[in-house]
Amino acid sequence: MATTTIPLESLGDSITTAVVINWSKQKGDSVKEDDVIAVVETDKVTMDIRAKTAGVFIEGLVENGAEIEVGAPLYKLDEGATADSSTAVSAPAAADASPPPASPEAANPSSSSSPPKEPEVVVVPAMGESITQGMLAKWLVRVGDSVTNDAVVASIETDKVTVDVRSPNAGKVSEFFAEEGAEVTVGDPLFSLVQGASIAPSSTPETTSTPSPSPQQSAPAPPSPSPAPPQAVAPKSPAPSPSPVPAGSVRGETRVKMSRMRQRIAQRLKEAQNTAAMLTTFQELDMTNLMSLRARYKEEFEKLHGIKLGFMGAFVKASTAALLEIPSVNAVIDDSTREVVYHSYCDVSVAVASPTGLVVPVLRDTQNMNIADVERNIALYGKKAKEGTLALEEMAGGTFTISNGGVFGSLYGTPIINPPQSAILGIHATKMRAVVVDGKVEARPMMYLALTYDHRLVDGREAVTFLKSVANKVEDPVRMLLDL
């Protein structure tokens, strides 16, 4: 056996310290390679600390809430006690699981012929980097139900995605360790599973025993209404009469627990309001040329590239060109070091609708993309969002955000910055309005653009110049072709 002291690994550029917010392993716990040992929080991200080798967790060298420097000792691991730890862990698991096998023996006499099997404890699975907790949204089976291999047993909701928990083997669910709506931590026991097909006989008596009383109760049901008429039918008639009245007039309310995603969105939006000095500037945009360009080439574009030509490609390309012209809009403030970080690349976050809410996947290096690349990636992200298969890595980062409220009919709005970014562009619905063109009043398809920016970093002159540049490029798409 070899006890090794594991230091805090590097957490990224410019990050030198972190705060331990949670230990996922306790003294004596078995550790597999890539298991989450602890969760640390920096000024930028929350990260999982994972085991590089298997072994037994000896002790954590830092308390929860304490700050630790990169390279300092974090925990001790016994790398030579894997076998002992597995037996040690299996013992309490068997002790905890002893009640479930006892009940089948008492309920099913045939269990004497087949020895009871030890239940397998299924834990909360890893749900991605920086995610250590979630809310048990729903159990999709009940205790005693049979499940097949890879069947979805429960769904866990995090602040970013909803994760399906699947059965590792076929068998019968014997026990739940958490209730719906409860917070669960990665690695904690979630439910137990009895493997094998011996569950069939036990389920049969249960189904036969349950319905047996119901027919007996349904049989006396006819006699009960017969004595009812001699008693007083008149007093019972007014009782149902009030029920239709409250149905239409009673003022009720329903309380629903906020999802982890909604809680996180609320927290980040409030952080943006409390931290950034947000200011919004507006600009009118004539969509005539872009709409005629799309109408002229959309069929040829779709035939060549296999995707539809939309408007987002033009807005992403126009924003990217403007970001390179005004670098401060593409920069961020590092509050920990009081430095401004300028990016030589453009990672544009684009809001996409999903069944669980709006998600914001990131288009990486848009300065190297053409409009077809942008439309192709947006279409791919939209498909993944509907299927619920967006990876966390695809939603992390971003130096600038585009919010398209126009798809929902929004005419005018002030978007909120997505921290730590310094600006967000809001595009809205296109409406026919009367405008003056060359001294004449004409009906033109017009759109309002809104740019919310952090006034601590971006000056008004730069913000207006940026927004005007985006408008000019979209109004006359040839300017983007000529890099104007």
Salt bridges, closest charged atoms under 4 A:
GLU9 OE1 - LYS52 NZ 3.45
ASP34 OD2 - ARG50 NH1 3.98
ASP35 OD2 - LYS25 NZ 3.45
ASP48 OD2 - ARG50 NH2 3.64
GLU59 OE2 - LYS76 NZ 3.79
ASP145 OD2 - ARG142 NE 3.96
ASP150 OD2 - ARG166 NH1 4.00
ASP159 OD2 - ARG264 NE 3.87
GLU183 OE1 - ARG260 NH1 3.15
GLU253 OE2 - ARG255 NE 4.00
GLU284 OE2 - ARG433 NH2 2.77
ASP286 OD2 - ARG444 NH1 2.71
GLU325 OE2 - LYS473 NZ 2.94
ASP335 OD1 - ARG456 NH1 3.47
ASP347 OD2 - ARG364 NH1 3.72
ASP373 OD1 - ARG376 NH1 3.18
GLU394 OE2 - LYS384 NZ 2.64
GLU442 OE1 - ARG444 NE 3.07
ASP454 OD2 - ARG456 NH2 2.82
